[in-house]
Amino acid sequence: MTRPLAPGFHIPPDLLLRAYATGVFPMAEHSDDPEVFWVRPETRGVIPLDGFHVPRSLRKLARQQPFDIRYDTDFAGVITACAEPSPERPDTWINEPIREAYTELFKRGHCHTVEAWREGKLQGGLYGVSLGRAFFGESMFSRAPNASKICLVHLVERLRERGFLLLDTQFTTEHLKRFGAVDVPRRRYEQLLAEALEGSAKF
């Protein structure tokens, strides 16, 4: 289900957090579109934290520590890279209202990044929203092979260590399914979300 907001609409941070708490999130048709839509999928992508699967080759690579993994040091760099087109992704849904809204959430401590650096350059990363004991993954990017995958591995490790219960991927892709992502019906997702919103965890 989608519901358009007026062109040029500013998304208040408190409204955005309330939306996440009810299973709703914003998207845009493309990066240059001034409109934003509220989305509430009938099925939701979730990576069960106790069912996260790391392919053997990636596990071996991660042990070699090919990147310097950092958290929350360059939000602007991560969201800008996530919004950039690539051969695999000619356009993205991250437009200016979304960029502004999540930047404000980052300032308030509700949006976070996992970043892969090498030789002082940002090579990959991801960002998402934390609320209660839930983490809502938004987008990821890679400028070097496997950079975003290794960030995902570190994200899951961090969520487990800090008592999170839910890793929401919004939708599933073949890429995410290789890590254990599954589709859950809306009603089941809302149960998982309600449980995760009880209590709190610090990213």
C-alpha positions in Angstrom: 0.0 0.0 0.0 1.4 3.4 -0.9 0.1 6.9 -0.1 1.8 9.9 -1.8 2.8 13.0 0.1 2.7 16.4 -1.5 5.7 17.4 -3.7 8.5 18.9 -1.7 7.0 17.5 1.5 9.3 17.7 4.6 9.1 14.5 6.7 9.1 15.5 10.4 11.5 13.2 12.3 8.9 12.3 15.0 6.4 11.4 12.3 9.0 9.2 10.7 9.7 7.3 13.9 6.0 6.8 14.5 5.6 5.4 11.0 8.4 2.9 11.7 6.7 1.9 14.9 3.5 1.0 12.9 5.3 -0.9 10.1 5.3 2.0 7.6 8.3 3.6 5.8 8.8 6.2 3.1 10.1 5.8 -0.4 10.3 7.8 -3.6 9.8 6.6 -7.2 13.3 7.8 -8.1 16.1 10.1 -6.7 14.9 13.2 -8.6 11.2 12.8 -7.7 10.0 15.5 -5.2 7.2 13.2 -4.0 7.5 10.6 -1.2 5.2 7.6 -0.6 4.4 5.8 2.6 4.8 2.0 2.1 3.3 -0.8 4.1 4.0 -4.1 2.4 1.7 -7.1 2.6 4.9 -9.2 3.2 8.0 -7.9 4.9 11.6 -8.9 4.5 13.3 -10.0 7.7 16.7 -11.5 8.5 16.3 -13.6 11.6 19.3 -12.8 13.8 19.6 -16.4 15.0 19.3 -17.6 11.4 21.8 -15.3 9.7 23.9 -17.3 7.2 27.4 -16.2 6.1 28.7 -18.1 3.1 32.0 -19.9 3.8 34.0 -17.8 1.3 32.8 -14.6 2.8 33.4 -15.8 6.4 37.0 -16.5 5.4 37.4 -13.1 3.7 35.9 -11.3 6.8 38.5 -13.0 9.0 41.3 -11.5 6.9 39.9 -8.0 7.8 40.2 -6.4 4.4 38.5 -3.2 5.6 38.6 -0.9 8.6 35.0 -1.2 9.9 33.6 2.0 11.4 30.3 3.0 12.8 28.5 6.3 12.5 31.5 8.3 11.3 30.3 9.5 7.9 26.6 9.3 7.5 26.5 11.9 4.7 29.1 9.9 2.7 27.1 6.7 3.2 23.7 8.0 2.2 25.2 9.9 -0.7 26.8 6.7 -2.0 23.6 4.7 -1.5 21.7 7.3 -3.6 24.2 7.2 -6.5 23.3 5.2 -9.6 25.4 2.1 -10.5 25.4 -0.4 -13.4 23.3 -2.8 -11.3 21.1 0.0 -9.9 20.6 2.8 -12.5 18.3 4.8 -10.2 17.5 4.8 -6.5 14.5 5.8 -4.3 16.6 8.2 -2.1 15.5 11.7 -2.9 16.1 15.0 -1.2 13.2 14.8 1.4 14.4 11.3 2.4 18.0 12.4 2.6 17.0 15.3 4.9 14.8 13.2 7.1 17.3 10.5 7.8 20.1 13.0 8.3 17.9 14.5 11.1 17.3 11.0 12.5 21.1 10.4 12.5 21.6 13.7 14.5 19.0 12.4 17.0 20.7 9.0 17.4 18.1 6.9 15.6 19.9 6.4 12.3 23.2 4.5 12.1 25.9 3.4 9.6 28.3 0.6 9.2 31.2 1.6 7.0 34.0 -0.2 5.3 37.1 1.9 4.8 40.4 1.2 3.1 43.4 3.6 2.8 41.3 6.5 4.0 38.5 6.0 1.5 34.9 4.8 2.0 34.6 1.6 0.1 31.2 0.4 1.2 28.5 0.7 3.8 24.9 0.6 4.9 22.6 2.7 7.0 19.3 2.0 8.9 17.0 3.2 11.6 17.1 1.9 15.2 14.0 2.0 17.4 13.5 0.0 20.6 15.2 -3.4 19.8 14.5 -3.2 16.1 16.9 -2.2 13.3 15.4 -1.3 10.0 17.9 -1.6 7.2 17.5 1.0 4.5 20.2 0.8 1.8 23.7 -0.4 1.2 26.5 0.2 -1.4 29.8 -1.1 -2.5 32.7 0.5 -4.3 35.0 -2.5 -3.6 34.1 -6.2 -3.9 32.2 -7.6 -0.9 32.4 -4.3 1.1 28.7 -4.1 1.7 28.5 -7.8 2.5 31.1 -7.5 5.2 29.3 -4.5 6.6 26.2 -6.7 6.8 28.1 -9.3 8.7 29.4 -6.7 11.2 25.9 -5.2 11.5 24.4 -8.6 12.5 27.2 -9.2 15.0 26.6 -5.8 16.6 22.8 -6.3 16.8 23.2 -9.7 18.5 25.8 -8.3 21.0 23.6 -5.4 21.9 20.3 -7.2 22.4 18.4 -6.4 19.3 15.5 -8.7 18.3 14.5 -7.7 14.8 16.5 -6.9 11.6 14.0 -5.6 9.1 15.1 -5.5 5.4 11.7 -4.2 4.1 11.9 -6.4 1.1 13.8 -9.6 0.2 16.2 -9.9 -2.7 18.1 -12.9 -4.0 21.2 -11.3 -2.5 19.6 -11.0 0.9 18.1 -14.5 0.8 21.6 -15.9 0.6 22.1 -14.5 4.1 18.9 -16.0 5.4 16.4 -13.3 4.7 12.8 -14.5 4.6 9.4 -13.0 3.7 6.9 -12.8 6.6 3.2 -11.9 6.3 2.2 -8.5 7.6 0.4 -9.8 10.7 3.4 -11.9 11.7 5.7 -9.0 11.1 3.6 -6.7 13.3 3.9 -9.2 16.1 7.7 -9.3 15.7 7.8 -5.5 15.6 5.6 -5.1 18.7 7.9 -7.5 20.7 11.0 -5.6 19.5 9.6 -2.3 20.5 9.3 -3.4 24.1 12.4 -2.4 25.9 15.4 -0.7 24.3 18.9 -1.4 22.9 21.7 0.9 22.1 23.3 0.6 18.7 
